[in-house]
Amino acid sequence: MSNLSKRSTVYFDPVIHQALKLKAASTDSSLSEIVDEAVRLLMQEDQEDLASIAGRVSEPVLSYEALLGDLKKHGKI
């Protein structure tokens, strides 16, 4: 196992657990390493999403009602 140092109990659907065990065996990794990598990728994606949102904070806000009105005005609905 790599430098993983904290332990946690995670419950999986039996089919998912079996798939993870097979992936671990076929990639010469531990189940913990696979889950750790998946969580890191998910958190990285969240960080990218938050950065994207922060970059758009100065954009004008358009309410849903205004959007519907604009779509109707232009014959889209």
VOGU-3710 file (C-alpha; in Angstrom, 3 decimals, decimal comma):
1> msnlskrstv> 0,000/0,000/0,000  1,170/3,566/-0,624  1,459/6,310/2,000  -2,198/6,091/3,009  -2,383/6,613/6,738  -6,008/7,073/7,816  -8,446/4,229/7,999  -12,154/4,385/7,262  -14,960/1,917/6,729  -16,775/2,255/3,428
11> yfdpvihqal> -19,769/0,161/2,408  -20,290/-0,757/-1,244  -23,007/-2,474/-3,162  -21,781/-6,085/-3,517  -21,539/-5,821/-7,302  -19,489/-2,604/-7,080  -17,264/-4,179/-4,438  -16,618/-7,176/-6,690  -15,794/-4,882/-9,613  -13,378/-2,901/-7,433
21> klkaastdss> -11,665/-6,093/-6,274  -11,260/-7,241/-9,866  -9,893/-3,850/-10,905  -7,459/-3,886/-7,978  -6,211/-7,342/-8,935  -5,864/-6,492/-12,616  -4,005/-3,218/-11,946  -1,803/-4,528/-9,132  -3,333/-1,922/-6,804  -5,151/-2,136/-3,520
31> lseivdeavr> -8,829/-1,374/-3,185  -7,826/1,508/-0,881  -5,576/3,009/-3,549  -8,348/2,865/-6,131  -10,871/4,518/-3,802  -8,321/7,137/-2,728  -7,587/8,025/-6,351  -11,310/8,224/-7,192  -11,975/10,561/-4,261  -9,007/12,754/-5,210
41> llmqedqedl> -10,279/13,018/-8,792  -13,752/13,922/-7,540  -12,349/16,616/-5,264  -10,176/17,981/-8,091  -13,272/18,203/-10,285  -15,089/20,081/-7,503  -12,166/22,502/-7,234  -12,268/23,133/-10,985  -16,039/23,709/-10,833  -15,643/26,212/-7,994
51> asiagrvsep> -12,920/28,060/-9,902  -15,187/28,235/-12,948  -18,037/29,609/-10,858  -15,750/32,190/-9,263  -14,638/33,299/-12,718  -18,243/33,963/-13,731  -19,298/35,913/-10,632  -19,271/39,234/-12,520  -21,602/38,008/-15,266  -25,061/39,561/-15,316
61> vlsyeallgd> -27,824/37,585/-13,644  -30,871/36,600/-15,676  -33,908/35,318/-13,823  -35,751/32,258/-15,049  -38,826/34,374/-15,713  -36,803/36,818/-17,805  -35,258/33,930/-19,745  -38,693/32,493/-20,515  -39,896/35,931/-21,615  -36,908/36,336/-23,919
71> lkkhgki> -37,418/32,868/-25,424  -41,089/33,641/-26,059  -40,259/37,061/-27,513  -37,914/35,440/-30,037  -40,322/32,643/-30,946  -38,321/29,865/-29,338  -41,215/28,673/-27,163
//
